[in-house]
Amino acid sequence: MPRVSDVNNVAPENSPPPISFPAAFDINAKVYEIFGHTKSPFSSSLIFPKVFNFIERNDDETILIALRPHWVTNAPWLLTGIILFICPPFFRYIPLIDILSLNYLFILSFFWYLISAAFCFEKFLSWYFDVYIITNRRVIDIDFYNLLTKKFSETELSKIQDVTSEVSGIGQSVFNYGNVLIQTASEIDEITFSKIPRPDKVVKILQGMVDGGGK
């Protein structure tokens, strides 16, 4: 797997490293002030992660925030997984399957559980390794498709032209998650942070960094 060293172990940094920004915008203080602290490696928002890396990271680059899709976006596949795992005891009531011997039912159930576990594991990996990163130099979108394939998109902060947030629907409003749309002047016209928690706060941080201090 090409991204084993990327985000396998993630923990918050107690004392974030110093970053050179204009005095009007103390990025270290602002990130903590706006986002607060996170302690769980499975959080959807990781602030100044202590153990977090990606292959394309530059030596002088500091990770400020790492974001994943909001945890509530896992609900559909979690519900599907639960249904899959409670199905085998009911196999004996399905026509044609009910005529199988106990040995064959056991083998069928075993493979059913194996496939169900693989399905849930793949969905978890897709959520866990789909990461949006804000560093002191650029914004990065890492899309995880499977164990062998990922897509890396990035743009420098100096090339960001506009940043907006998008929250639609009752679910996103209730759980406070949505998209952040980043318009750029680079080869990639737009980078989208999809279904991330507190998109308005991400926009506020990015705008402050791009403006060199903001208000």
C-alpha positions as CSV (number, residue, x, y, z in Angstrom):
1,M,0.0,0.0,0.0
2,P,1.6,3.3,-1.1
3,R,0.1,5.4,1.7
4,V,1.0,3.3,4.8
5,S,3.2,6.0,6.1
6,D,0.6,8.8,5.3
7,V,-2.0,8.6,8.0
8,N,-1.8,5.3,9.9
9,N,-1.1,7.0,13.2
10,V,-2.5,10.4,13.9
11,A,-2.4,12.3,17.2
12,P,-2.7,16.0,18.1
13,E,0.4,18.1,18.8
14,N,0.4,19.7,22.3
15,S,2.8,22.5,21.2
16,P,2.5,23.3,17.5
17,P,5.7,24.3,15.8
18,P,6.3,28.0,15.0
19,I,5.2,29.1,11.6
20,S,6.2,32.4,10.0
21,F,3.1,34.5,9.3
22,P,2.3,38.2,9.4
23,A,1.8,39.4,13.0
24,A,-1.8,40.4,12.2
25,F,-2.6,36.7,11.7
26,D,-1.1,34.3,14.3
27,I,-2.0,31.1,12.5
28,N,-1.1,28.8,15.5
29,A,-3.4,30.7,17.8
30,K,-6.2,31.2,15.2
31,V,-6.4,27.5,14.3
32,Y,-6.8,26.6,18.0
33,E,-9.2,29.4,18.6
34,I,-11.4,28.6,15.6
35,F,-11.2,24.8,15.6
36,G,-10.2,23.9,19.2
37,H,-8.2,20.8,20.0
38,T,-8.7,17.2,18.8
39,K,-7.5,14.2,20.7
40,S,-8.8,11.2,18.7
41,P,-6.8,9.9,15.7
42,F,-10.2,9.0,14.2
43,S,-11.5,12.5,14.4
44,S,-12.8,14.2,11.2
45,S,-10.6,17.2,12.0
46,L,-7.0,16.9,13.2
47,I,-5.3,20.1,14.5
48,F,-1.5,20.2,14.2
49,P,-1.3,16.4,14.0
50,K,1.8,15.1,15.7
51,V,2.3,11.9,13.8
52,F,1.0,12.6,10.3
53,N,2.8,12.7,7.0
54,F,2.3,12.3,3.2
55,I,4.9,11.4,0.6
56,E,4.7,14.7,-1.2
57,R,5.3,16.8,1.8
58,N,8.2,19.3,1.5
59,D,10.9,19.6,4.2
60,D,9.8,23.2,5.2
61,E,6.1,22.4,5.2
62,T,4.1,22.2,8.4
63,I,0.7,20.5,8.5
64,L,-1.9,22.8,10.2
65,I,-5.1,20.9,9.7
66,A,-6.0,17.4,8.3
67,L,-9.7,16.9,7.5
68,R,-11.8,13.8,6.7
69,P,-15.4,13.6,5.6
70,H,-17.7,14.1,8.7
71,W,-18.2,10.9,10.6
72,V,-21.9,10.9,9.9
73,T,-21.2,10.2,6.3
74,N,-20.3,6.7,7.4
75,A,-23.8,5.9,8.5
76,P,-25.0,4.3,5.2
77,W,-22.3,1.7,4.9
78,L,-22.3,1.1,8.7
79,L,-26.1,0.3,8.5
80,T,-25.5,-1.9,5.4
81,G,-22.7,-3.7,7.3
82,I,-25.0,-4.4,10.3
83,I,-27.7,-5.8,8.0
84,L,-25.2,-8.0,6.2
85,F,-23.8,-9.4,9.5
86,I,-27.3,-10.4,10.9
87,C,-28.4,-12.1,7.7
88,P,-26.7,-15.6,8.0
89,P,-29.0,-16.9,10.8
90,F,-31.9,-16.5,8.4
91,F,-30.4,-18.4,5.5
92,R,-32.2,-21.6,6.7
93,Y,-35.5,-19.9,5.9
94,I,-34.6,-19.1,2.3
95,P,-36.0,-21.5,-0.4
96,L,-33.3,-23.7,-2.0
97,I,-30.8,-22.7,0.6
98,D,-32.8,-24.4,3.4
99,I,-32.1,-27.8,1.8
100,L,-28.4,-27.5,2.4
101,S,-26.7,-29.5,5.1
102,L,-25.4,-27.7,8.2
103,N,-21.8,-28.1,6.9
104,Y,-22.7,-26.2,3.7
105,L,-24.6,-23.6,5.6
106,F,-21.6,-23.0,7.8
107,I,-19.3,-22.6,4.7
108,L,-21.8,-20.3,3.1
109,S,-22.1,-18.2,6.3
110,F,-18.3,-18.1,6.6
111,F,-17.8,-16.7,3.1
112,W,-20.7,-14.3,3.7
113,Y,-19.1,-12.9,6.8
114,L,-15.8,-12.7,5.0
115,I,-17.2,-10.7,2.1
116,S,-19.2,-8.5,4.5
117,A,-16.0,-7.7,6.6
118,A,-14.1,-6.9,3.4
119,F,-16.9,-4.5,2.3
120,C,-16.9,-2.7,5.7
121,F,-13.1,-2.6,5.8
122,E,-12.8,-1.1,2.3
123,K,-15.4,1.6,3.2
124,F,-13.6,2.4,6.4
125,L,-10.3,2.8,4.5
126,S,-11.9,5.0,1.9
127,W,-13.2,7.3,4.7
128,Y,-10.0,7.2,6.8
129,F,-7.6,7.9,3.9
130,D,-9.7,10.5,2.1
131,V,-7.8,13.4,3.5
132,Y,-7.9,17.2,3.0
133,I,-4.8,18.9,4.3
134,I,-4.0,22.6,5.0
135,T,-0.3,23.3,5.4
136,N,1.6,26.6,5.8
137,R,2.3,26.5,2.1
138,R,-0.7,24.9,0.3
139,V,-3.9,23.0,0.4
140,I,-4.0,19.4,-0.6
141,D,-6.7,16.9,-1.6
142,I,-5.8,13.2,-1.3
143,D,-8.6,10.9,-2.7
144,F,-8.2,7.3,-1.7
145,Y,-9.8,4.8,-4.2
146,N,-8.3,1.5,-3.1
147,L,-5.1,0.0,-1.7
148,L,-3.2,0.7,-4.9
149,T,-4.8,3.9,-6.2
150,K,-5.0,7.4,-4.9
151,K,-5.3,10.9,-6.5
152,F,-3.3,13.8,-5.3
153,S,-4.4,17.4,-6.0
154,E,-2.8,20.6,-4.6
155,T,-2.4,24.3,-5.0
156,E,-0.3,26.9,-3.3
157,L,-1.9,29.4,-1.0
158,S,-0.7,32.2,-3.2
159,K,-2.7,30.8,-6.1
160,I,-6.0,30.7,-4.2
161,Q,-8.4,33.2,-5.6
162,D,-11.6,32.6,-3.7
163,V,-12.9,30.3,-0.9
164,T,-16.5,29.6,-0.2
165,S,-18.5,27.0,1.8
166,E,-21.6,25.1,0.8
167,V,-24.0,23.5,3.2
168,S,-27.2,22.0,1.8
169,G,-30.0,19.8,3.2
170,I,-31.3,19.1,6.7
171,G,-28.6,16.5,7.5
172,Q,-25.7,18.8,6.7
173,S,-27.3,21.7,8.6
174,V,-28.0,19.6,11.7
175,F,-24.6,18.0,11.8
176,N,-22.7,21.1,10.6
177,Y,-20.8,19.7,7.6
178,G,-20.6,20.5,4.0
179,N,-18.2,21.4,1.1
180,V,-15.4,24.0,0.9
181,L,-14.9,25.2,-2.7
182,I,-11.4,26.6,-3.4
183,Q,-11.0,28.5,-6.7
184,T,-7.4,28.6,-7.9
185,A,-5.2,30.2,-10.6
186,S,-3.3,26.9,-11.1
187,E,-3.8,24.1,-13.5
188,I,-6.5,22.7,-11.3
189,D,-9.3,25.3,-11.4
190,E,-11.0,24.2,-8.3
191,I,-10.3,22.0,-5.3
192,T,-13.2,20.7,-3.2
193,F,-13.1,19.6,0.4
194,S,-16.2,17.4,0.4
195,K,-18.5,16.8,3.4
196,I,-16.0,18.1,5.9
197,P,-17.0,19.3,9.4
198,R,-17.4,23.0,10.1
199,P,-16.8,24.2,6.6
200,D,-17.4,27.9,7.6
201,K,-14.5,27.7,10.0
202,V,-12.2,26.2,7.4
203,V,-13.1,29.1,5.0
204,K,-12.3,31.6,7.8
205,I,-8.9,30.1,8.4
206,L,-8.0,29.9,4.6
207,Q,-9.2,33.4,4.0
208,G,-7.0,34.7,6.8
209,M,-4.0,32.8,5.5
210,V,-4.5,34.0,1.9
211,D,-5.1,37.6,2.9
212,G,-1.9,37.6,5.0
213,G,-3.6,38.4,8.2
214,G,-7.2,39.4,7.4
215,K,-9.2,41.3,10.0
